[in-house]
């Protein structure tokens, strides 16, 4: 009867919640039987029959753990990339602000209005513009965005 029940359980689809719960119970049963001091032939047979299920369950748990670990690593990696990008943007903004101050002696609201548009450009493009264009040219070109 036990063998028939195990066979039926193994026949259930992998995603079936009943299968998952039953496998947990059977894995616990196998461990309990192994820990018994006086194991009879029937229990040995049941342990042998449950061993592949137990090993499969361990492999599934390990795989889920690895996937969860990969998922967590991916999230941490993406968060770190976002932090690095934010740092780069802040540094780029500071460079633009410093160049504007050095060039025009101050940084008023009109000049602050060009910063966002300049942040989109790579440094090799915005640096010459900041050094060569007049205040009016900068405001005309980038101020109305």
C-alpha positions in Angstrom: 0.0 0.0 0.0 2.8 2.4 0.9 4.6 1.6 -2.4 1.4 2.2 -4.4 0.9 5.6 -2.6 4.5 6.6 -3.4 4.1 5.6 -7.0 0.9 7.7 -7.3 2.7 10.6 -5.6 5.6 10.4 -8.1 3.1 10.4 -10.9 1.7 13.8 -9.9 3.0 16.7 -12.0 6.0 18.6 -10.5 4.0 21.8 -10.0 1.2 20.2 -8.2 1.0 21.6 -4.6 -0.3 18.3 -3.2 2.9 16.6 -4.6 5.1 19.2 -3.0 3.4 18.9 0.5 3.5 15.1 0.3 7.1 15.1 -0.7 7.9 17.2 2.4 6.1 14.7 4.6 7.7 11.7 3.0 11.1 13.3 3.3 10.5 13.8 7.0 9.3 10.2 7.3 12.5 9.0 5.7 14.6 11.0 8.1 12.5 9.8 11.1 12.9 6.1 10.0 16.6 6.5 9.6 17.0 7.9 13.1 15.2 4.9 14.6 17.5 2.6 16.6 15.8 -0.7 15.6 15.1 -0.6 11.9 13.2 -3.6 10.6 13.2 -5.0 7.1 9.9 -3.2 6.2 11.4 0.1 7.4 14.6 -0.5 5.4 12.6 -1.1 2.3 10.6 2.0 2.9 13.8 4.0 3.4 15.2 2.6 0.2 12.0 3.5 -1.6 11.9 7.0 -0.2 15.6 7.8 -0.7 15.3 8.9 -4.4 12.4 11.1 -3.4 14.4 12.6 -0.5 17.4 13.2 -2.8 15.1 14.8 -5.4 13.7 17.1 -2.8 17.1 18.1 -1.6 18.1 18.9 -5.2 15.0 20.9 -5.7 15.6 22.9 -2.5 19.2 23.5 -3.5 18.1 24.6 -7.0 15.5 27.0 -5.5 18.2 28.3 -3.1 20.6 28.9 -5.9 18.0 30.6 -8.0 17.0 32.8 -5.1 20.6 33.6 -4.5 21.0 34.5 -8.2 17.9 36.6 -8.0 19.1 38.4 -4.9 22.6 38.9 -6.5 21.0 40.3 -9.6 18.9 42.8 -7.6 21.9 43.9 -5.6 23.9 44.3 -8.8 21.2 46.4 -10.4 21.0 48.5 -7.2 24.7 49.0 -7.3 24.6 50.0 -11.0 21.9 52.5 -10.2 24.0 54.0 -7.3 27.0 54.2 -9.6 25.0 56.0 -12.3 23.5 58.4 -9.7 27.1 59.2 -8.5 28.2 59.8 -12.0 25.3 62.1 -12.7 26.0 64.1 -9.5 29.7 64.3 -10.4 28.9 65.4 -13.9 26.5 68.0 -12.5 29.2 69.3 -10.2 31.6 69.7 -13.1 29.0 71.5 -15.2 28.2 73.8 -12.3 31.8 74.5 -11.6 32.5 75.3 -15.2 29.6 77.7 -15.4 30.7 79.4 -12.2 34.3 79.7 -13.4 33.2 81.0 -16.7 30.5 83.5 -15.7 31.4 84.1 -12.0 28.0 83.0 -10.7 25.2 80.5 -11.2 21.8 82.0 -11.4 18.4 80.4 -12.2 18.8 80.9 -15.9 22.1 79.1 -16.0 20.8 76.4 -13.7 18.1 75.8 -16.3 20.8 74.6 -18.8 22.3 72.0 -16.5 19.7 69.3 -17.0 20.0 69.5 -20.8 23.8 69.4 -20.6 23.7 66.4 -18.3 22.4 64.3 -21.2 25.6 65.0 -23.2 28.8 63.1 -22.6 31.6 65.3 -21.0 33.6 65.4 -24.3 30.6 67.2 -25.8 29.4 69.5 -23.0 32.9 70.7 -21.9 33.8 72.5 -25.2 30.3 74.0 -25.3 30.7 75.4 -21.8 34.1 76.8 -22.6 33.2 78.3 -26.0 29.6 79.4 -26.0 28.5 82.7 -24.5 25.9 82.9 -21.7 23.3 83.9 -24.2 24.2 81.1 -26.6 24.0 78.6 -23.8 20.6 79.9 -22.7 19.3 80.0 -26.3 20.5 76.5 -27.1 19.8 74.7 -23.8 17.7 77.0 -21.6 14.2 76.3 -23.0 14.0 72.6 -22.4 
